[in-house]
C-alpha cells in the first residue's frame, strides 16, 4: 500500500539546515499496524506529514496505492488524501463553532456527498462510537475522550484505507486513552492500515510493527505477533 524510496526532506531554520527525513525507505502492506517512536526532532512528524500527503519530499519517491505522488500537484494530492487517508491528532482539531455531528459530516460536505448518504454514514459512526447523546454538543461541551471519538469518526467517515494518528492519547486520561486505543485497534482488525506516532512506549509496543527514528532515519524496524 505504501512504498518510500530514498525520501529526503530538509528544512531551513535560520542559518541551519535540518534533515527531517534522510533517504528513508519504507514498505507498508495494507492492514498493518505500526507505531513510530523516537525522541523529539527524530523525524516522526515529518514522516507522518509525508505519508499523509501534507508535504512533499525534496528527493526520493512515495507511492500510495501504486500511484507515484512526489511530483503531483496539490489538487491531486488533496483528492488522494480525501479518498485514502484519515487523520487523528493529539489536539483533536475540531471546529469549535460546529456541533459534534457537523464536525463528523464536514469531510463529506466538502467532498460533495449527498445529504442522505452523509446521514447514513454519520449515523453508523455515531452509534458505533457511543456518541448518540452528544451529537448536538459543541467541542467545548465534550470531554477529551469524547472529542477524540468525534475526531476518529470524522477521520473514518470518508472510509479511508490508511489512518494516521499523531499522539492520539496524548491529551487523555488513562481510561479515555485506553478506550481510544481499543477503538483504533478494532478498526485495524477490520482491515484499516493504522500508523501511530507516539512517545508512549506502552502504546508503541502494542503495534505489530515498531519503527524507531533518530536524526531523520529509521534505525530500527521490529515486528511482533499480532495481539488478539
Number of C-alpha atoms within 10 A of each C-alpha: 16 17 19 20 15 17 22 23 23 16 12 9 8 7 6 8 10 15 19 22 28 19 19 18 16 14 12 17 11 16 17 19 25 24 26 25 26 21 13 12 15 20 25 30 19 21 24 20 15 20 23 22 21 13 16 24 22 14 16 17 21 26 16 20 15 10 13 13 19 20 11 13 10 13 9 11 19 15 12 18 19 18 15 16 22 24 22 23 20 16 16 20 14 21 14 12 12 15 20 29 22 20 22 29 23 16 18 21 13 9 12 10 13 10 12 8 11 19 13 10 19 22 18 13 20 21 11 12 16 13 20 15 9 18 20 14 16 19 24 13 14 15 12 19 20 19 23 27 26 30 25 25 27 27 23 24 20 23 17 18 19 28 25 22 22 24 18 25 24 15 16 18 11 11 10 18 19 15 15 21 16 12 16 21 20 12 16 20 17 9 15 21 24 24 25 25 23 23 18 14 11 9 19 20 16 18 24 16 20 21 21 19 22 19 18 23 21 22 12 11 14 11 13 11 9 12 9 5
